[in-house]
Amino acid sequence: MYPLFRLNDTVERDPAIEAWFADHSGELGELARRWFEVMRGGGHDVREVLHDGHPTACIGDVAFGYVNAFKAHVNVGFFRGAELDDPAGLLEGGGKSMRHVKLVPGRVLNAAALDALIRDAVTNVRQHLRATA
């Protein structure tokens, strides 16, 4: 098990994230916003911060997910992604803990499966927090 990734200065709504979305308009920005909104909807304890230049969602101060826009795709990432159940096979990456889903405009996406990954990531962090309390 890997330690929880804690971030300082998380807030309910970070104005820096809104500025990030304003700077990432267009199709990729809208994709990123759509999935970050799902993360924001994870519960009353969801907080956020602009970390390493991209919107990051947390439970309290513990990061669970992020979005980032690139030239031709968006990543929806999970800090403890290696621990998530992924029956649809959406997750990419081979690191010790992080995984991401690559979203490409025009490519069919199993939105229900990505939604389930986000819910699982929230649950995963809450379970780790309870176990360490």
Residue frames as qw, qx, qy, qz and C-alpha x, y, z in Angstrom:
[[0.000, 0.890, 0.456, 0.000, 0.00, 0.00, 0.00],
 [0.422, 0.356, -0.001, 0.834, 1.30, 3.45, -0.90],
 [0.145, -0.393, -0.459, 0.784, 1.01, 6.48, 1.38],
 [0.222, 0.832, 0.505, -0.065, -1.83, 8.91, 0.83],
 [0.415, 0.261, 0.183, 0.852, -0.91, 11.82, -1.41],
 [0.163, -0.796, -0.463, 0.355, -1.81, 14.94, 0.56],
 [0.343, 0.480, 0.208, 0.780, -1.96, 18.44, -0.86],
 [0.167, -0.404, -0.389, 0.811, -1.99, 21.77, 0.96],
 [0.150, 0.303, -0.056, -0.940, -4.44, 24.57, 0.26],
 [0.037, -0.335, -0.862, -0.378, -7.37, 22.50, -1.02],
 [0.267, 0.170, 0.257, -0.913, -10.63, 24.44, -1.14],
 [0.552, 0.422, 0.651, -0.307, -14.25, 23.79, -2.01],
 [0.611, 0.725, 0.276, 0.158, -13.92, 25.75, -5.29],
 [0.546, -0.405, 0.209, 0.703, -10.53, 26.97, -6.47],
 [0.349, 0.856, 0.050, -0.379, -10.63, 30.11, -8.65],
 [0.103, -0.585, 0.686, 0.420, -7.35, 28.98, -10.23],
 [0.407, 0.151, 0.888, 0.153, -9.17, 25.95, -11.63],
 [0.409, 0.778, 0.428, -0.212, -11.82, 28.15, -13.22],
 [0.099, 0.836, -0.347, -0.413, -9.01, 30.19, -14.77],
 [0.319, -0.267, 0.856, 0.307, -7.45, 26.94, -16.05],
 [0.453, 0.475, 0.754, 0.024, -10.72, 26.00, -17.73],
 [0.277, 0.891, 0.103, -0.344, -10.99, 29.50, -19.23],
 [0.030, -0.699, 0.599, 0.389, -7.52, 28.99, -20.73],
 [0.179, -0.085, 0.952, 0.232, -8.52, 25.54, -22.07],
 [0.597, 0.386, 0.199, -0.674, -11.57, 26.34, -24.12],
 [0.496, 0.375, -0.638, -0.454, -12.75, 24.26, -27.03],
 [0.866, -0.052, -0.405, -0.289, -13.45, 20.57, -27.29],
 [0.624, 0.107, -0.652, 0.417, -10.57, 19.40, -25.10],
 [0.054, -0.222, 0.451, -0.862, -11.36, 21.92, -22.39],
 [0.691, -0.175, -0.055, -0.699, -15.00, 20.88, -22.40],
 [0.830, -0.010, -0.557, -0.013, -14.04, 17.21, -22.09],
 [0.390, 0.145, -0.624, 0.662, -11.79, 18.03, -19.15],
 [0.309, -0.219, 0.262, -0.888, -14.48, 20.17, -17.51],
 [0.781, -0.160, -0.343, -0.497, -17.15, 17.49, -17.95],
 [0.806, -0.084, -0.563, 0.165, -15.13, 14.86, -16.11],
 [0.231, 0.170, -0.518, 0.806, -13.81, 17.24, -13.45],
 [0.508, -0.279, 0.030, -0.814, -17.42, 18.12, -12.68],
 [0.855, -0.180, -0.456, -0.169, -18.07, 14.42, -12.07],
 [0.570, 0.048, -0.571, 0.588, -15.15, 14.43, -9.61],
 [0.110, -0.262, 0.261, -0.923, -16.53, 17.56, -7.95],
 [0.695, -0.260, -0.186, -0.644, -19.82, 15.73, -7.49],
 [0.590, 0.094, -0.786, 0.159, -18.21, 13.01, -5.39],
 [0.549, -0.561, -0.589, 0.194, -19.56, 14.32, -2.10],
 [0.235, -0.959, -0.118, -0.109, -19.57, 17.09, 0.48],
 [0.640, -0.646, 0.248, 0.335, -15.94, 16.45, 1.39],
 [0.724, 0.387, 0.265, 0.506, -14.53, 16.91, -2.14],
 [0.164, -0.868, 0.101, 0.459, -12.01, 19.73, -2.32],
 [0.758, 0.551, 0.162, 0.310, -9.81, 20.89, -5.17],
 [0.321, -0.777, 0.258, 0.475, -6.54, 22.58, -5.96],
 [0.659, 0.719, -0.221, -0.017, -4.52, 23.41, -9.06],
 [0.697, -0.525, 0.456, 0.175, -1.58, 21.02, -8.61],
 [0.504, -0.190, 0.632, 0.557, 1.33, 20.79, -11.04],
 [0.114, 0.247, -0.386, -0.881, -0.64, 22.97, -13.41],
 [0.380, -0.191, -0.728, -0.538, -3.82, 20.93, -13.65],
 [0.614, -0.392, 0.069, -0.681, -7.14, 20.61, -11.78],
 [0.355, 0.109, -0.900, 0.231, -6.87, 18.07, -8.99],
 [0.662, -0.471, -0.194, -0.549, -9.73, 16.67, -6.90],
 [0.208, 0.254, -0.806, 0.492, -9.29, 15.57, -3.30],
 [0.617, -0.601, -0.490, -0.131, -11.17, 14.12, -0.38],
 [0.516, -0.810, -0.015, 0.278, -10.20, 16.70, 2.20],
 [0.006, -0.847, 0.450, 0.281, -6.50, 17.09, 1.46],
 [0.561, -0.183, 0.778, 0.216, -5.97, 13.63, -0.12],
 [0.358, 0.451, -0.443, -0.687, -5.78, 13.65, -3.92],
 [0.688, 0.140, 0.704, -0.110, -7.84, 11.09, -5.82],
 [0.616, 0.494, 0.536, 0.299, -8.08, 12.40, -9.38],
 [0.096, -0.589, 0.173, 0.783, -7.14, 15.05, -11.91],
 [0.667, 0.654, 0.348, 0.076, -7.76, 16.17, -15.46],
 [0.271, -0.589, 0.352, 0.675, -5.23, 17.54, -17.92],
 [0.670, 0.703, 0.192, -0.144, -5.57, 18.68, -21.51],
 [0.533, -0.307, 0.514, 0.598, -2.88, 18.05, -24.08],
 [0.094, 0.327, -0.458, -0.822, -2.60, 18.87, -27.77],
 [0.473, 0.027, -0.653, -0.591, -4.94, 16.12, -29.00],
 [0.608, -0.328, -0.720, -0.063, -6.35, 14.41, -25.90],
 [0.423, -0.643, 0.257, -0.585, -7.41, 14.77, -22.27],
 [0.450, 0.048, -0.850, 0.269, -6.23, 12.57, -19.42],
 [0.655, -0.581, 0.008, -0.483, -8.53, 11.75, -16.53],
 [0.486, 0.355, -0.725, 0.334, -6.08, 10.50, -13.95],
 [0.788, -0.553, -0.153, -0.224, -6.21, 8.66, -10.66],
 [0.052, -0.748, 0.597, -0.286, -3.52, 8.88, -7.99],
 [0.474, -0.249, 0.817, -0.214, -4.34, 5.38, -6.68],
 [0.689, 0.360, -0.264, -0.571, -5.47, 4.05, -10.04],
 [0.358, 0.291, -0.886, -0.036, -3.61, 0.75, -9.71],
 [0.144, 0.056, 0.853, -0.499, -6.00, -0.12, -6.88],
 [0.549, 0.266, 0.116, -0.784, -9.17, 0.52, -8.90],
 [0.577, 0.236, 0.782, 0.021, -11.39, -2.15, -10.39],
 [0.246, 0.542, -0.324, -0.735, -11.37, -1.59, -14.17],
 [0.657, 0.196, 0.728, -0.014, -13.48, -4.29, -15.87],
 [0.570, 0.791, 0.179, -0.131, -13.85, -2.13, -19.02],
 [0.780, 0.006, 0.210, 0.590, -10.06, -1.84, -19.38],
 [0.205, 0.948, 0.147, 0.194, -9.99, 1.96, -19.62],
 [0.436, -0.853, 0.220, 0.183, -6.98, 2.61, -17.41],
 [0.742, 0.545, -0.211, 0.329, -3.53, 3.16, -18.91],
 [0.093, -0.819, 0.458, -0.333, -0.15, 3.42, -17.24],
 [0.870, 0.020, -0.473, 0.136, 2.30, 1.10, -15.64],
 [0.050, 0.578, -0.503, 0.641, 3.55, 3.00, -12.62],
 [0.182, -0.016, -0.882, 0.435, 3.30, 1.76, -9.06],
 [0.106, 0.454, 0.702, -0.539, 0.05, 3.58, -8.28],
 [0.293, 0.522, 0.017, -0.800, -1.08, 6.18, -10.84],
 [0.373, 0.303, 0.799, 0.363, -3.26, 5.40, -13.86],
 [0.227, 0.419, -0.003, -0.879, -5.17, 7.51, -16.37],
 [0.551, 0.523, 0.649, 0.038, -7.87, 7.28, -19.01],
 [0.168, -0.222, 0.380, 0.882, -7.03, 8.96, -22.30],
 [0.414, 0.680, 0.531, -0.290, -9.97, 10.76, -23.91],
 [0.238, -0.112, 0.521, 0.812, -9.69, 11.58, -27.61],
 [0.460, 0.427, 0.141, -0.765, -12.38, 13.69, -29.30],
 [0.643, 0.361, -0.425, -0.525, -14.39, 11.56, -31.70],
 [0.331, 0.164, -0.926, 0.078, -13.35, 8.28, -30.07],
 [0.689, -0.456, -0.406, -0.390, -16.17, 6.30, -28.45],
 [0.026, 0.371, -0.688, 0.624, -15.95, 6.35, -24.67],
 [0.523, -0.420, -0.741, -0.018, -17.59, 4.05, -22.17],
 [0.131, -0.584, 0.161, -0.784, -18.83, 6.96, -20.07],
 [0.804, -0.493, -0.102, -0.316, -20.53, 4.70, -17.52],
 [0.893, -0.066, -0.248, 0.371, -17.25, 2.88, -16.92],
 [0.358, 0.396, -0.236, 0.812, -15.33, 6.15, -16.46],
 [0.458, -0.599, 0.017, -0.656, -18.01, 7.41, -14.09],
 [0.916, -0.356, -0.178, -0.044, -17.64, 4.17, -12.11],
 [0.719, 0.168, -0.286, 0.611, -13.85, 4.61, -11.95],
 [0.005, 0.538, -0.181, 0.823, -14.29, 8.10, -10.51],
 [0.711, -0.529, -0.033, -0.461, -16.77, 6.85, -7.89],
 [0.938, -0.133, -0.237, 0.214, -14.38, 3.98, -7.06],
 [0.492, 0.373, -0.286, 0.733, -11.46, 6.41, -6.68],
 [0.324, -0.587, 0.140, -0.728, -13.49, 8.50, -4.21],
 [0.891, -0.377, -0.091, -0.234, -14.50, 5.41, -2.25],
 [0.841, 0.145, -0.315, 0.416, -10.92, 4.11, -2.27],
 [0.227, 0.457, -0.337, 0.791, -9.54, 7.28, -0.68],
 [0.571, -0.526, 0.085, -0.624, -12.33, 7.41, 1.90],
 [0.957, -0.208, -0.203, -0.011, -11.58, 3.80, 2.88],
 [0.671, 0.237, -0.342, 0.613, -7.87, 4.57, 3.26],
 [0.089, -0.548, 0.228, -0.800, -8.68, 7.62, 5.36],
 [0.788, -0.453, -0.022, -0.416, -10.92, 5.56, 7.66],
 [0.939, -0.031, -0.266, 0.215, -8.22, 2.89, 7.98],
 [0.535, 0.272, -0.312, 0.736, -5.62, 5.45, 9.04],
 [0.301, -0.691, -0.016, -0.657, -7.86, 7.41, 11.41]]
